[in-house]
Amino acid sequence: MDVIYARGEATVAEVQAAVPDAPGYSAVRALLRILEDKGFLKHREDGPRYRYRPTQAPALARRSALKQVVNAFFEGSLANAVAALVDPGEEKLPPEELSRLEAIIRKARNK
């Protein structure tokens, strides 16, 4: 998705060329088809190939993907997801990140 967002639209070959250690052409094509089936991409025919483009803004797509991850791996709990990310046993968060998280929580409480 990052490649397509950066370019506005791209073919399978363009996506494959832009991704480091990309899988084979068929695997990239299959992934783009899955993303299209899920509604994240649309395509148009450009001669013998398809050019894929996003159907929604990056921020909206990120939010949708994150909701799916939270539902699939954290029983729908945003608190569980955040706890996993800020686990003190893992890499220590920089003070700026902690301050930003605190500000986001304060803002959410005031709504």
Buried (B, 14 or more C-beta within 10 A) or exposed (E): BEBBBEBEBBBBEBBBEBEEEEEEEEEBBEBBBEBBEEEBBBBEEEEEEBBBBBBEEEEEBEEEEEEEEBEEEBEEEEEEBBEEEBEEEEEEBEEEEEEEBEEEEEEEEEE
